[in-house]
Amino acid sequence: MQRARFVTGCCIAFALPLAAGSQAAPSVAPDFPSARVAAGSHRIAEDLDDLLQFAAAASGATLTPAGRLQTAYAAAYLALLFESRAIGDRRWAQVQALAERSGDPRRVAEALQNRAEIALQAGDYRRCEELVGRLSGLASPGAEATAELFRAVLERRQGRLGGALRHGERALDLYRRLGDRLGEAQALANLGTAMRDRGDYAKALDLQLEALAIRERYDEQTETSYRNIALIYRAIEDSDAAAAYFTQALDAARRRGAPSLLAPILGSYAGLLNDLERYEEALAAAREALAIDQAIGSRPSQGLERLEAGRALAALGRRAEAEAELEQTLALGRELGQREIVATALLNLARVALDQRDRLRARALLDEALAGLETSQLKPQLAQAYELREQLATAEHDTTAALRYLGRRSALREEMLGARTSRQLAALQVRHARHEAEQRNALLTKENELQATRLHNQRLERQFGLLGIGTLLVVLGLVSWRYVSVKQRNRLLAENAGELERQRQVLSDANVQLERQAAELYHAAVTDPLTGTHNRGHLLRELNERILDAQTRERDLSLLLIDFDHFKQLNDLRGHLFGDRALVVGVQAMRQWLEPGDLLGRFGGEEFLIVLTRSDAAAALEVAERICEKVGDALRALDPDGPACTISIGIASLALVGSYRLEALIDAADQALYAAKASGRNRVIRYPSPTPLAKGSAA
């Protein structure tokens, strides 16, 4: 198929001038030459098909059944070369009928496979399932494996990941039994995509790298593997690696010369550009991909490309255009029954509604998206849905719901991007680097063995040669020549041994670097970048574990909820950079009065949590008063001539709250903080005491 598409590019370049004057091309954006090539190839296919049909009609009864089959096959293959799917479906149907009458199961299987592929690319999944059912009933070798592969793709596109994995593993087993390496690579790639949709990125990367190794050996579909690997790195937020693999994919697709290979890569690359906030480039890439897929009739891809165009337009402030693109995406996804497109369109429409503060519409869109995602288990989209639902609950001041969705999102992201997954991905990269090093080492070892064999043969030759030498001069000359040769061989062996040692050192350095990257990834995942404290997700998980430990050991635990007073006015008066400095200085002052084992983290905005693991209410009060005073002193030193900047603290202890629930403890501390704010700020209030406690006062 890839070689056919390469020939397509060459044929199009030659034939476009011939077809330019025959008839008007379909409407294609003038800024996208690749889309014009796709439309031009369709026009050429129509002209060639008309020519072949005229020749067949002129031959009439002189053609034998085998000749009619060959003519139909030539027409179908030309349509395939020039990527004209409508003509291709008609001609492959003709090939199928003629092959069935002549009893040629191999051609029947090929026709059914191509017709199923055309239906799949057009988004006609019901018709594709029907053709696949007929394909699996054939006795042709490989028909059942191909049918299982189609079923895996259909199941995945309709959001049924369990079925996709079962059919994919069955296809992989069948291709391996047949010894079909390219079929095996296709099955591995589809399994990897299903694993990526399920959020198992380590397994997905392992499968895609295995598929890439096979495809590089045969120089087939490498652009698809590069794109698949780029999508995994995009999902785990490694933008540099994703961009590098997308660049390889685009270069490989352009070398093939087939627009149908370029379009899905451009559409996926638009998603990465949106993530990097390069919205103008993202919009251009999405629209070029959309123009190509409209020309060749690939409907499922159009949905994803409209989606990325909508994201870019929304970020550029062109909300009306963005909503129009996203609504078209939603309608197309529903028509195709493709859950991924539907869910992602709903999430982006909900994001636009939240930006416009239309909470009622946002809630309806999110509820519909969650209903589909929680059954299909498309985990990356489900994590986005939980994040948007948390934002909506926060905007509606529903703290309980916001915490619930935050917990779900944190647990899901931990499952997909946690430390264990980071270590697995690092191990896969090490294994990939080790595999390349081992291949180089194997080549060097083989060369050493060859050199050793040559030396052995030369020694034998020298021994036998000496028997026939008649004079001392000839003997001395031969010995001298052999000595120089052996010395050269020994030097070559020493150089190869040094190269082996250098390769081992490269592998060792790669291991150290990847271990360091895994540690940095974990630290970034749990740390607030401004203050260096724990971030909200990690803080709440640690707090919940310490509450459970306190319950088990029957110990008390105290929570301090701290808020910087009048922080918005401080930002408005002195600027956000000064506000950031105030937060950093305040956090540094807090750290000085904490004991080993205490926990400090940023709860959100200017709010911070301190967890005193073994402190009762009285001890917590002393610590809180000391922190309140010392932070105030530090903030006054930061800006002696400015308005006083202070903090308020609410304290809650498990013994006084009477519950071991995380939400109950945070809510009690929040009530105490609210009382401190209402009582004039710059003070400490302990739950459940209604009386404000000024700095230095007793409870």
Secondary structure, DSSP 8 states (H G I E B T S, - for coil): -HHHHHHHHHHHHHHHHHHTTTS------TT-HHHHHHHHHHHHHHHHHHHHHHHHHHHGGGS-HHHHHHHHHHHHHHHHHTT-HHHHHHHHHHHHHHHHHHT-HHHHHHHHHHHHHHHHHHT-HHHHHHHHHHHHTS-STTHHHHHHHHHHHHHHHTT-HHHHHHHHHHHHHHHHHHT-HHHHHHHHHHHHHHHHHHT-HHHHHHHHHHHHHHHHHHT-SHHHHHHHHHHHHHHTT-HHHHHHHHHHHHHHHHHHT-HHHHHHHHHHHHHHHHHTT-HHHHHHHHHHHHHHHHHHT-HHHHHHHHHHHHHHHHHTT-HHHHHHHHHHHHHHHHHHT-HHHHHHHHHHHHHHHHHTT-HHHHHHHHHHHHHHHHHHT-HHHHHHHHHHHHHHHHHTT-HHHHHHHHHHHHHHHHHHHSHHHHHHHHHHHHHHHHHHHHHHHHHHHHHHHHHHHHHHHHHHHHHHHHHH--SHHHHHHHHHHHHHHHHHHHHHHHHHHHHHHHHHHHHHHHHHHHHHHHHHHHHHHHB-TTT-SB-HHHHHHHHHHHHHHHHHHT---EEEEEEETTHHHHHHHH-HHHHHHHHHHHHHHHHTT--TT-EEEEEETTEEEEEETT--HHHHHHHHHHHHHHHHHHHHHH-TTS----EEEEEEEHHHHT---HHHHHHHHHHHHHHHHHTTSSSEEETT--S-B-TT---
